[in-house]
Amino acid sequence: MARLAKETPVGVLGAGAMGGGIAQVAARAGHPVVLADTSEAQLVKARDDFARALARDVEKGRLTSEQSSAIADRVAHVVRGPE
């Protein structure tokens, strides 16, 4: 399987446990990510869960705060309903 270049954007539909996790993995790999869901509450939960995971990695010395911020900044959260 071919690898994606880091600048290749990744779109994830659905911010539940699976979608949020996929967005995290892609952002940690260096990709810009768009995480979309019809529920703003679900997007907030996904963003908060990711922030907690990043904070834990900073606490444990696996990431610097600058790296953590850069990873978090790669993810755009978009509320999108049916049209």
PDB file of N, CA, C and O in Angstrom:
ATOM      1  N   MET A   1       0.837  -1.165   0.000  1.00  0.00           N
ATOM      2  CA  MET A   1       0.000   0.000   0.000  1.00  0.00           C
ATOM      3  C   MET A   1       0.893   1.242   0.000  1.00  0.00           C
ATOM      4  O   MET A   1       1.891   1.297   0.718  1.00  0.00           O
ATOM      5  N   ALA A   2       0.533   2.214  -0.793  1.00  0.00           N
ATOM      6  CA  ALA A   2       1.309   3.456  -0.884  1.00  0.00           C
ATOM      7  C   ALA A   2       1.051   4.338   0.337  1.00  0.00           C
ATOM      8  O   ALA A   2      -0.066   4.396   0.851  1.00  0.00           O
ATOM      9  N   ARG A   3       2.095   5.018   0.788  1.00  0.00           N
ATOM     10  CA  ARG A   3       1.958   5.958   1.904  1.00  0.00           C
ATOM     11  C   ARG A   3       1.501   7.306   1.375  1.00  0.00           C
ATOM     12  O   ARG A   3       1.844   7.699   0.260  1.00  0.00           O
ATOM     13  N   LEU A   4       0.731   8.002   2.179  1.00  0.00           N
ATOM     14  CA  LEU A   4       0.326   9.357   1.833  1.00  0.00           C
ATOM     15  C   LEU A   4       1.414  10.331   2.240  1.00  0.00           C
ATOM     16  O   LEU A   4       2.045  10.170   3.285  1.00  0.00           O
ATOM     17  N   ALA A   5       1.630  11.328   1.423  1.00  0.00           N
ATOM     18  CA  ALA A   5       2.557  12.392   1.805  1.00  0.00           C
ATOM     19  C   ALA A   5       1.958  13.155   2.982  1.00  0.00           C
ATOM     20  O   ALA A   5       0.738  13.258   3.102  1.00  0.00           O
ATOM     21  N   LYS A   6       2.818  13.691   3.854  1.00  0.00           N
ATOM     22  CA  LYS A   6       2.327  14.383   5.048  1.00  0.00           C
ATOM     23  C   LYS A   6       1.408  15.547   4.729  1.00  0.00           C
ATOM     24  O   LYS A   6       0.524  15.869   5.522  1.00  0.00           O
ATOM     25  N   GLU A   7       1.599  16.178   3.592  1.00  0.00           N
ATOM     26  CA  GLU A   7       0.753  17.326   3.261  1.00  0.00           C
ATOM     27  C   GLU A   7      -0.604  16.924   2.684  1.00  0.00           C
ATOM     28  O   GLU A   7      -1.447  17.785   2.429  1.00  0.00           O
ATOM     29  N   THR A   8      -0.823  15.615   2.474  1.00  0.00           N
ATOM     30  CA  THR A   8      -2.096  15.135   1.955  1.00  0.00           C
ATOM     31  C   THR A   8      -3.171  15.267   3.030  1.00  0.00           C
ATOM     32  O   THR A   8      -3.042  14.680   4.104  1.00  0.00           O
ATOM     33  N   PRO A   9      -4.236  16.032   2.754  1.00  0.00           N
ATOM     34  CA  PRO A   9      -5.296  16.185   3.742  1.00  0.00           C
ATOM     35  C   PRO A   9      -6.084  14.886   3.903  1.00  0.00           C
ATOM     36  O   PRO A   9      -6.224  14.098   2.968  1.00  0.00           O
ATOM     37  N   VAL A  10      -6.590  14.693   5.110  1.00  0.00           N
ATOM     38  CA  VAL A  10      -7.402  13.522   5.426  1.00  0.00           C
ATOM     39  C   VAL A  10      -8.752  14.015   5.924  1.00  0.00           C
ATOM     40  O   VAL A  10      -8.814  14.859   6.818  1.00  0.00           O
ATOM     41  N   GLY A  11      -9.825  13.498   5.356  1.00  0.00           N
ATOM     42  CA  GLY A  11     -11.180  13.825   5.800  1.00  0.00           C
ATOM     43  C   GLY A  11     -11.771  12.643   6.535  1.00  0.00           C
ATOM     44  O   GLY A  11     -11.664  11.502   6.085  1.00  0.00           O
ATOM     45  N   VAL A  12     -12.396  12.919   7.673  1.00  0.00           N
ATOM     46  CA  VAL A  12     -13.029  11.868   8.476  1.00  0.00           C
ATOM     47  C   VAL A  12     -14.475  12.280   8.709  1.00  0.00           C
ATOM     48  O   VAL A  12     -14.749  13.361   9.231  1.00  0.00           O
ATOM     49  N   LEU A  13     -15.398  11.401   8.314  1.00  0.00           N
ATOM     50  CA  LEU A  13     -16.823  11.660   8.525  1.00  0.00           C
ATOM     51  C   LEU A  13     -17.276  10.902   9.763  1.00  0.00           C
ATOM     52  O   LEU A  13     -17.235   9.672   9.804  1.00  0.00           O
ATOM     53  N   GLY A  14     -17.703  11.642  10.755  1.00  0.00           N
ATOM     54  CA  GLY A  14     -18.168  11.056  12.004  1.00  0.00           C
ATOM     55  C   GLY A  14     -17.111  11.204  13.084  1.00  0.00           C
ATOM     56  O   GLY A  14     -15.986  10.728  12.932  1.00  0.00           O
ATOM     57  N   ALA A  15     -17.478  11.868  14.179  1.00  0.00           N
ATOM     58  CA  ALA A  15     -16.537  12.165  15.255  1.00  0.00           C
ATOM     59  C   ALA A  15     -16.744  11.258  16.463  1.00  0.00           C
ATOM     60  O   ALA A  15     -16.384  11.618  17.584  1.00  0.00           O
ATOM     61  N   GLY A  16     -17.318  10.096  16.237  1.00  0.00           N
ATOM     62  CA  GLY A  16     -17.471   9.140  17.333  1.00  0.00           C
ATOM     63  C   GLY A  16     -16.121   8.544  17.706  1.00  0.00           C
ATOM     64  O   GLY A  16     -15.077   9.066  17.316  1.00  0.00           O
ATOM     65  N   ALA A  17     -16.143   7.457  18.459  1.00  0.00           N
ATOM     66  CA  ALA A  17     -14.895   6.843  18.927  1.00  0.00           C
ATOM     67  C   ALA A  17     -13.972   6.483  17.761  1.00  0.00           C
ATOM     68  O   ALA A  17     -12.777   6.774  17.809  1.00  0.00           O
ATOM     69  N   MET A  18     -14.499   5.873  16.747  1.00  0.00           N
ATOM     70  CA  MET A  18     -13.671   5.471  15.598  1.00  0.00           C
ATOM     71  C   MET A  18     -13.178   6.685  14.813  1.00  0.00           C
ATOM     72  O   MET A  18     -11.985   6.801  14.533  1.00  0.00           O
ATOM     73  N   GLY A  19     -14.084   7.582  14.461  1.00  0.00           N
ATOM     74  CA  GLY A  19     -13.706   8.748  13.675  1.00  0.00           C
ATOM     75  C   GLY A  19     -12.725   9.640  14.407  1.00  0.00           C
ATOM     76  O   GLY A  19     -11.756  10.122  13.822  1.00  0.00           O
ATOM     77  N   GLY A  20     -12.979   9.861  15.696  1.00  0.00           N
ATOM     78  CA  GLY A  20     -12.067  10.672  16.492  1.00  0.00           C
ATOM     79  C   GLY A  20     -10.685  10.048  16.572  1.00  0.00           C
ATOM     80  O   GLY A  20      -9.674  10.746  16.502  1.00  0.00           O
ATOM     81  N   GLY A  21     -10.647   8.732  16.718  1.00  0.00           N
ATOM     82  CA  GLY A  21      -9.363   8.021  16.773  1.00  0.00           C
ATOM     83  C   GLY A  21      -8.613   8.086  15.457  1.00  0.00           C
ATOM     84  O   GLY A  21      -7.395   8.263  15.439  1.00  0.00           O
ATOM     85  N   ILE A  22      -9.333   7.944  14.359  1.00  0.00           N
ATOM     86  CA  ILE A  22      -8.704   8.026  13.042  1.00  0.00           C
ATOM     87  C   ILE A  22      -8.139   9.435  12.824  1.00  0.00           C
ATOM     88  O   ILE A  22      -7.035   9.589  12.302  1.00  0.00           O
ATOM     89  N   ALA A  23      -8.889  10.446  13.222  1.00  0.00           N
ATOM     90  CA  ALA A  23      -8.419  11.827  13.094  1.00  0.00           C
ATOM     91  C   ALA A  23      -7.145  12.034  13.911  1.00  0.00           C
ATOM     92  O   ALA A  23      -6.212  12.694  13.456  1.00  0.00           O
ATOM     93  N   GLN A  24      -7.109  11.466  15.122  1.00  0.00           N
ATOM     94  CA  GLN A  24      -5.921  11.590  15.973  1.00  0.00           C
ATOM     95  C   GLN A  24      -4.699  10.965  15.312  1.00  0.00           C
ATOM     96  O   GLN A  24      -3.630  11.575  15.270  1.00  0.00           O
ATOM     97  N   VAL A  25      -4.857   9.764  14.804  1.00  0.00           N
ATOM     98  CA  VAL A  25      -3.735   9.053  14.179  1.00  0.00           C
ATOM     99  C   VAL A  25      -3.225   9.842  12.974  1.00  0.00           C
ATOM    100  O   VAL A  25      -2.017   9.994  12.796  1.00  0.00           O
ATOM    101  N   ALA A  26      -4.140  10.342  12.150  1.00  0.00           N
ATOM    102  CA  ALA A  26      -3.736  11.091  10.959  1.00  0.00           C
ATOM    103  C   ALA A  26      -3.028  12.388  11.346  1.00  0.00           C
ATOM    104  O   ALA A  26      -2.014  12.739  10.742  1.00  0.00           O
ATOM    105  N   ALA A  27      -3.544  13.100  12.339  1.00  0.00           N
ATOM    106  CA  ALA A  27      -2.925  14.361  12.767  1.00  0.00           C
ATOM    107  C   ALA A  27      -1.545  14.105  13.368  1.00  0.00           C
ATOM    108  O   ALA A  27      -0.612  14.868  13.119  1.00  0.00           O
ATOM    109  N   ARG A  28      -1.407  13.046  14.150  1.00  0.00           N
ATOM    110  CA  ARG A  28      -0.104  12.710  14.733  1.00  0.00           C
ATOM    111  C   ARG A  28       0.910  12.335  13.647  1.00  0.00           C
ATOM    112  O   ARG A  28       2.114  12.520  13.823  1.00  0.00           O
ATOM    113  N   ALA A  29       0.412  11.806  12.523  1.00  0.00           N
ATOM    114  CA  ALA A  29       1.297  11.434  11.415  1.00  0.00           C
ATOM    115  C   ALA A  29       1.678  12.644  10.569  1.00  0.00           C
ATOM    116  O   ALA A  29       2.490  12.527   9.651  1.00  0.00           O
ATOM    117  N   GLY A  30       1.094  13.818  10.873  1.00  0.00           N
ATOM    118  CA  GLY A  30       1.466  15.034  10.169  1.00  0.00           C
ATOM    119  C   GLY A  30       0.469  15.535   9.148  1.00  0.00           C
ATOM    120  O   GLY A  30       0.719  16.548   8.495  1.00  0.00           O
ATOM    121  N   HIS A  31      -0.647  14.857   8.993  1.00  0.00           N
ATOM    122  CA  HIS A  31      -1.641  15.259   7.995  1.00  0.00           C
ATOM    123  C   HIS A  31      -2.557  16.360   8.509  1.00  0.00           C
ATOM    124  O   HIS A  31      -2.914  16.366   9.687  1.00  0.00           O
ATOM    125  N   PRO A  32      -2.941  17.291   7.640  1.00  0.00           N
ATOM    126  CA  PRO A  32      -4.041  18.185   8.003  1.00  0.00           C
ATOM    127  C   PRO A  32      -5.329  17.349   7.957  1.00  0.00           C
ATOM    128  O   PRO A  32      -5.527  16.560   7.033  1.00  0.00           O
ATOM    129  N   VAL A  33      -6.187  17.524   8.940  1.00  0.00           N
ATOM    130  CA  VAL A  33      -7.380  16.675   9.062  1.00  0.00           C
ATOM    131  C   VAL A  33      -8.626  17.542   9.163  1.00  0.00           C
ATOM    132  O   VAL A  33      -8.636  18.560   9.856  1.00  0.00           O
ATOM    133  N   VAL A  34      -9.675  17.126   8.462  1.00  0.00           N
ATOM    134  CA  VAL A  34     -10.995  17.716   8.630  1.00  0.00           C
ATOM    135  C   VAL A  34     -11.867  16.628   9.246  1.00  0.00           C
ATOM    136  O   VAL A  34     -12.095  15.583   8.637  1.00  0.00           O
ATOM    137  N   LEU A  35     -12.350  16.880  10.454  1.00  0.00           N
ATOM    138  CA  LEU A  35     -13.227  15.949  11.158  1.00  0.00           C
ATOM    139  C   LEU A  35     -14.625  16.542  11.126  1.00  0.00           C
ATOM    140  O   LEU A  35     -14.864  17.596  11.715  1.00  0.00           O
ATOM    141  N   ALA A  36     -15.549  15.878  10.448  1.00  0.00           N
ATOM    142  CA  ALA A  36     -16.897  16.409  10.263  1.00  0.00           C
ATOM    143  C   ALA A  36     -17.931  15.494  10.910  1.00  0.00           C
ATOM    144  O   ALA A  36     -17.809  14.269  10.887  1.00  0.00           O
ATOM    145  N   ASP A  37     -18.943  16.119  11.482  1.00  0.00           N
ATOM    146  CA  ASP A  37     -20.043  15.373  12.091  1.00  0.00           C
ATOM    147  C   ASP A  37     -21.278  16.264  12.053  1.00  0.00           C
ATOM    148  O   ASP A  37     -21.165  17.485  11.941  1.00  0.00           O
ATOM    149  N   THR A  38     -22.437  15.664  12.146  1.00  0.00           N
ATOM    150  CA  THR A  38     -23.679  16.437  12.193  1.00  0.00           C
ATOM    151  C   THR A  38     -23.952  16.950  13.600  1.00  0.00           C
ATOM    152  O   THR A  38     -24.810  17.812  13.791  1.00  0.00           O
ATOM    153  N   SER A  39     -23.236  16.431  14.578  1.00  0.00           N
ATOM    154  CA  SER A  39     -23.445  16.797  15.974  1.00  0.00           C
ATOM    155  C   SER A  39     -22.295  17.647  16.497  1.00  0.00           C
ATOM    156  O   SER A  39     -21.152  17.194  16.567  1.00  0.00           O
ATOM    157  N   GLU A  40     -22.617  18.892  16.866  1.00  0.00           N
ATOM    158  CA  GLU A  40     -21.589  19.752  17.447  1.00  0.00           C
ATOM    159  C   GLU A  40     -21.098  19.183  18.773  1.00  0.00           C
ATOM    160  O   GLU A  40     -19.913  19.276  19.092  1.00  0.00           O
ATOM    161  N   ALA A  41     -22.007  18.597  19.543  1.00  0.00           N
ATOM    162  CA  ALA A  41     -21.625  18.005  20.833  1.00  0.00           C
ATOM    163  C   ALA A  41     -20.620  16.880  20.640  1.00  0.00           C
ATOM    164  O   ALA A  41     -19.686  16.740  21.430  1.00  0.00           O
ATOM    165  N   GLN A  42     -20.802  16.081  19.601  1.00  0.00           N
ATOM    166  CA  GLN A  42     -19.872  14.976  19.349  1.00  0.00           C
ATOM    167  C   GLN A  42     -18.500  15.513  18.936  1.00  0.00           C
ATOM    168  O   GLN A  42     -17.473  14.955  19.323  1.00  0.00           O
ATOM    169  N   LEU A  43     -18.482  16.578  18.161  1.00  0.00           N
ATOM    170  CA  LEU A  43     -17.211  17.201  17.775  1.00  0.00           C
ATOM    171  C   LEU A  43     -16.487  17.787  18.984  1.00  0.00           C
ATOM    172  O   LEU A  43     -15.266  17.675  19.094  1.00  0.00           O
ATOM    173  N   VAL A  44     -17.233  18.407  19.882  1.00  0.00           N
ATOM    174  CA  VAL A  44     -16.628  18.961  21.101  1.00  0.00           C
ATOM    175  C   VAL A  44     -16.039  17.833  21.938  1.00  0.00           C
ATOM    176  O   VAL A  44     -14.931  17.957  22.460  1.00  0.00           O
ATOM    177  N   LYS A  45     -16.779  16.732  22.068  1.00  0.00           N
ATOM    178  CA  LYS A  45     -16.275  15.582  22.829  1.00  0.00           C
ATOM    179  C   LYS A  45     -15.002  15.027  22.200  1.00  0.00           C
ATOM    180  O   LYS A  45     -14.041  14.723  22.907  1.00  0.00           O
ATOM    181  N   ALA A  46     -14.989  14.895  20.876  1.00  0.00           N
ATOM    182  CA  ALA A  46     -13.797  14.382  20.176  1.00  0.00           C
ATOM    183  C   ALA A  46     -12.608  15.316  20.384  1.00  0.00           C
ATOM    184  O   ALA A  46     -11.489  14.860  20.618  1.00  0.00           O
ATOM    185  N   ARG A  47     -12.850  16.615  20.299  1.00  0.00           N
ATOM    186  CA  ARG A  47     -11.772  17.597  20.503  1.00  0.00           C
ATOM    187  C   ARG A  47     -11.247  17.530  21.937  1.00  0.00           C
ATOM    188  O   ARG A  47     -10.037  17.569  22.158  1.00  0.00           O
ATOM    189  N   ASP A  48     -12.152  17.430  22.908  1.00  0.00           N
ATOM    190  CA  ASP A  48     -11.746  17.349  24.308  1.00  0.00           C
ATOM    191  C   ASP A  48     -10.979  16.063  24.607  1.00  0.00           C
ATOM    192  O   ASP A  48      -9.984  16.083  25.331  1.00  0.00           O
ATOM    193  N   ASP A  49     -11.448  14.942  24.047  1.00  0.00           N
ATOM    194  CA  ASP A  49     -10.753  13.664  24.242  1.00  0.00           C
ATOM    195  C   ASP A  49      -9.336  13.726  23.670  1.00  0.00           C
ATOM    196  O   ASP A  49      -8.391  13.230  24.283  1.00  0.00           O
ATOM    197  N   PHE A  50      -9.199  14.331  22.504  1.00  0.00           N
ATOM    198  CA  PHE A  50      -7.892  14.453  21.863  1.00  0.00           C
ATOM    199  C   PHE A  50      -6.981  15.360  22.690  1.00  0.00           C
ATOM    200  O   PHE A  50      -5.798  15.067  22.869  1.00  0.00           O
ATOM    201  N   ALA A  51      -7.536  16.452  23.189  1.00  0.00           N
ATOM    202  CA  ALA A  51      -6.750  17.370  24.015  1.00  0.00           C
ATOM    203  C   ALA A  51      -6.243  16.664  25.273  1.00  0.00           C
ATOM    204  O   ALA A  51      -5.102  16.871  25.687  1.00  0.00           O
ATOM    205  N   ARG A  52      -7.095  15.827  25.882  1.00  0.00           N
ATOM    206  CA  ARG A  52      -6.671  15.068  27.066  1.00  0.00           C
ATOM    207  C   ARG A  52      -5.554  14.083  26.724  1.00  0.00           C
ATOM    208  O   ARG A  52      -4.597  13.937  27.485  1.00  0.00           O
ATOM    209  N   ALA A  53      -5.675  13.413  25.588  1.00  0.00           N
ATOM    210  CA  ALA A  53      -4.646  12.450  25.169  1.00  0.00           C
ATOM    211  C   ALA A  53      -3.315  13.165  24.909  1.00  0.00           C
ATOM    212  O   ALA A  53      -2.254  12.665  25.284  1.00  0.00           O
ATOM    213  N   LEU A  54      -3.376  14.320  24.274  1.00  0.00           N
ATOM    214  CA  LEU A  54      -2.161  15.084  24.009  1.00  0.00           C
ATOM    215  C   LEU A  54      -1.542  15.587  25.319  1.00  0.00           C
ATOM    216  O   LEU A  54      -0.323  15.541  25.486  1.00  0.00           O
ATOM    217  N   ALA A  55      -2.368  16.062  26.234  1.00  0.00           N
ATOM    218  CA  ALA A  55      -1.869  16.546  27.527  1.00  0.00           C
ATOM    219  C   ALA A  55      -1.190  15.418  28.295  1.00  0.00           C
ATOM    220  O   ALA A  55      -0.164  15.627  28.943  1.00  0.00           O
ATOM    221  N   ARG A  56      -1.764  14.233  28.219  1.00  0.00           N
ATOM    222  CA  ARG A  56      -1.164  13.064  28.883  1.00  0.00           C
ATOM    223  C   ARG A  56       0.203  12.747  28.277  1.00  0.00           C
ATOM    224  O   ARG A  56       1.141  12.408  28.999  1.00  0.00           O
ATOM    225  N   ASP A  57       0.316  12.856  26.956  1.00  0.00           N
ATOM    226  CA  ASP A  57       1.603  12.606  26.299  1.00  0.00           C
ATOM    227  C   ASP A  57       2.638  13.662  26.666  1.00  0.00           C
ATOM    228  O   ASP A  57       3.826  13.354  26.763  1.00  0.00           O
ATOM    229  N   VAL A  58       2.205  14.895  26.869  1.00  0.00           N
ATOM    230  CA  VAL A  58       3.125  15.949  27.307  1.00  0.00           C
ATOM    231  C   VAL A  58       3.575  15.653  28.740  1.00  0.00           C
ATOM    232  O   VAL A  58       4.762  15.746  29.053  1.00  0.00           O
ATOM    233  N   GLU A  59       2.626  15.298  29.604  1.00  0.00           N
ATOM    234  CA  GLU A  59       2.945  14.957  31.001  1.00  0.00           C
ATOM    235  C   GLU A  59       3.975  13.845  31.099  1.00  0.00           C
ATOM    236  O   GLU A  59       4.876  13.886  31.936  1.00  0.00           O
ATOM    237  N   LYS A  60       3.831  12.853  30.234  1.00  0.00           N
ATOM    238  CA  LYS A  60       4.718  11.690  30.272  1.00  0.00           C
ATOM    239  C   LYS A  60       6.013  11.908  29.501  1.00  0.00           C
ATOM    240  O   LYS A  60       6.863  11.019  29.451  1.00  0.00           O
ATOM    241  N   GLY A  61       6.169  13.090  28.896  1.00  0.00           N
ATOM    242  CA  GLY A  61       7.394  13.406  28.182  1.00  0.00           C
ATOM    243  C   GLY A  61       7.487  12.821  26.789  1.00  0.00           C
ATOM    244  O   GLY A  61       8.560  12.821  26.185  1.00  0.00           O
ATOM    245  N   ARG A  62       6.369  12.320  26.269  1.00  0.00           N
ATOM    246  CA  ARG A  62       6.379  11.758  24.911  1.00  0.00           C
ATOM    247  C   ARG A  62       6.280  12.841  23.845  1.00  0.00           C
ATOM    248  O   ARG A  62       6.683  12.637  22.700  1.00  0.00           O
ATOM    249  N   LEU A  63       5.734  14.006  24.236  1.00  0.00           N
ATOM    250  CA  LEU A  63       5.609  15.154  23.337  1.00  0.00           C
ATOM    251  C   LEU A  63       5.976  16.410  24.107  1.00  0.00           C
ATOM    252  O   LEU A  63       5.837  16.468  25.329  1.00  0.00           O
ATOM    253  N   THR A  64       6.445  17.415  23.380  1.00  0.00           N
ATOM    254  CA  THR A  64       6.601  18.732  23.991  1.00  0.00           C
ATOM    255  C   THR A  64       5.267  19.459  23.848  1.00  0.00           C
ATOM    256  O   THR A  64       4.407  19.041  23.073  1.00  0.00           O
ATOM    257  N   SER A  65       5.100  20.537  24.588  1.00  0.00           N
ATOM    258  CA  SER A  65       3.855  21.300  24.457  1.00  0.00           C
ATOM    259  C   SER A  65       3.741  21.904  23.057  1.00  0.00           C
ATOM    260  O   SER A  65       2.637  22.055  22.534  1.00  0.00           O
ATOM    261  N   GLU A  66       4.878  22.249  22.450  1.00  0.00           N
ATOM    262  CA  GLU A  66       4.856  22.782  21.084  1.00  0.00           C
ATOM    263  C   GLU A  66       4.395  21.720  20.089  1.00  0.00           C
ATOM    264  O   GLU A  66       3.600  22.007  19.193  1.00  0.00           O
ATOM    265  N   GLN A  67       4.891  20.497  20.246  1.00  0.00           N
ATOM    266  CA  GLN A  67       4.456  19.405  19.372  1.00  0.00           C
ATOM    267  C   GLN A  67       2.967  19.136  19.559  1.00  0.00           C
ATOM    268  O   GLN A  67       2.237  18.937  18.588  1.00  0.00           O
ATOM    269  N   SER A  68       2.526  19.132  20.801  1.00  0.00           N
ATOM    270  CA  SER A  68       1.118  18.899  21.098  1.00  0.00           C
ATOM    271  C   SER A  68       0.234  19.948  20.431  1.00  0.00           C
ATOM    272  O   SER A  68      -0.787  19.617  19.828  1.00  0.00           O
ATOM    273  N   SER A  69       0.627  21.198  20.542  1.00  0.00           N
ATOM    274  CA  SER A  69      -0.147  22.285  19.922  1.00  0.00           C
ATOM    275  C   SER A  69      -0.172  22.151  18.405  1.00  0.00           C
ATOM    276  O   SER A  69      -1.209  22.365  17.777  1.00  0.00           O
ATOM    277  N   ALA A  70       0.958  21.801  17.819  1.00  0.00           N
ATOM    278  CA  ALA A  70       1.026  21.642  16.363  1.00  0.00           C
ATOM    279  C   ALA A  70       0.114  20.517  15.895  1.00  0.00           C
ATOM    280  O   ALA A  70      -0.553  20.640  14.868  1.00  0.00           O
ATOM    281  N   ILE A  71       0.084  19.426  16.644  1.00  0.00           N
ATOM    282  CA  ILE A  71      -0.789  18.300  16.288  1.00  0.00           C
ATOM    283  C   ILE A  71      -2.250  18.724  16.392  1.00  0.00           C
ATOM    284  O   ILE A  71      -3.032  18.480  15.473  1.00  0.00           O
ATOM    285  N   ALA A  72      -2.620  19.351  17.490  1.00  0.00           N
ATOM    286  CA  ALA A  72      -4.014  19.781  17.688  1.00  0.00           C
ATOM    287  C   ALA A  72      -4.442  20.770  16.608  1.00  0.00           C
ATOM    288  O   ALA A  72      -5.584  20.738  16.148  1.00  0.00           O
ATOM    289  N   ASP A  73      -3.527  21.647  16.205  1.00  0.00           N
ATOM    290  CA  ASP A  73      -3.842  22.656  15.190  1.00  0.00           C
ATOM    291  C   ASP A  73      -4.076  22.058  13.806  1.00  0.00           C
ATOM    292  O   ASP A  73      -4.645  22.717  12.937  1.00  0.00           O
ATOM    293  N   ARG A  74      -3.650  20.837  13.597  1.00  0.00           N
ATOM    294  CA  ARG A  74      -3.851  20.196  12.284  1.00  0.00           C
ATOM    295  C   ARG A  74      -5.284  19.740  12.064  1.00  0.00           C
ATOM    296  O   ARG A  74      -5.667  19.430  10.936  1.00  0.00           O
ATOM    297  N   VAL A  75      -6.087  19.695  13.134  1.00  0.00           N
ATOM    298  CA  VAL A  75      -7.446  19.162  13.028  1.00  0.00           C
ATOM    299  C   VAL A  75      -8.469  20.294  12.992  1.00  0.00           C
ATOM    300  O   VAL A  75      -8.555  21.101  13.917  1.00  0.00           O
ATOM    301  N   ALA A  76      -9.239  20.337  11.914  1.00  0.00           N
ATOM    302  CA  ALA A  76     -10.359  21.272  11.802  1.00  0.00           C
ATOM    303  C   ALA A  76     -11.634  20.491  12.104  1.00  0.00           C
ATOM    304  O   ALA A  76     -11.853  19.413  11.552  1.00  0.00           O
ATOM    305  N   HIS A  77     -12.466  21.035  12.975  1.00  0.00           N
ATOM    306  CA  HIS A  77     -13.728  20.393  13.359  1.00  0.00           C
ATOM    307  C   HIS A  77     -14.868  21.114  12.648  1.00  0.00           C
ATOM    308  O   HIS A  77     -15.027  22.327  12.778  1.00  0.00           O
ATOM    309  N   VAL A  78     -15.653  20.353  11.899  1.00  0.00           N
ATOM    310  CA  VAL A  78     -16.690  20.956  11.070  1.00  0.00           C
ATOM    311  C   VAL A  78     -18.037  20.304  11.365  1.00  0.00           C
ATOM    312  O   VAL A  78     -18.173  19.082  11.293  1.00  0.00           O
ATOM    313  N   VAL A  79     -19.035  21.130  11.700  1.00  0.00           N
ATOM    314  CA  VAL A  79     -20.401  20.633  11.866  1.00  0.00           C
ATOM    315  C   VAL A  79     -21.077  20.739  10.518  1.00  0.00           C
ATOM    316  O   VAL A  79     -21.155  21.817   9.928  1.00  0.00           O
ATOM    317  N   ARG A  80     -21.552  19.638  10.050  1.00  0.00           N
ATOM    318  CA  ARG A  80     -22.201  19.635   8.733  1.00  0.00           C
ATOM    319  C   ARG A  80     -23.431  18.759   8.782  1.00  0.00           C
ATOM    320  O   ARG A  80     -23.338  17.563   9.059  1.00  0.00           O
ATOM    321  N   GLY A  81     -24.568  19.341   8.518  1.00  0.00           N
ATOM    322  CA  GLY A  81     -25.820  18.595   8.516  1.00  0.00           C
ATOM    323  C   GLY A  81     -26.239  18.222   7.107  1.00  0.00           C
ATOM    324  O   GLY A  81     -25.642  18.683   6.134  1.00  0.00           O
ATOM    325  N   PRO A  82     -27.249  17.399   6.995  1.00  0.00           N
ATOM    326  CA  PRO A  82     -27.751  17.026   5.655  1.00  0.00           C
ATOM    327  C   PRO A  82     -28.331  18.247   4.949  1.00  0.00           C
ATOM    328  O   PRO A  82     -28.916  19.134   5.571  1.00  0.00           O
ATOM    329  N   GLU A  83     -28.155  18.263   3.667  1.00  0.00           N
ATOM    330  CA  GLU A  83     -28.664  19.410   2.886  1.00  0.00           C
ATOM    331  C   GLU A  83     -29.854  19.021   2.070  1.00  0.00           C
ATOM    332  O   GLU A  83     -30.411  19.854   1.355  1.00  0.00           O
TER     333      GLU A  83
END
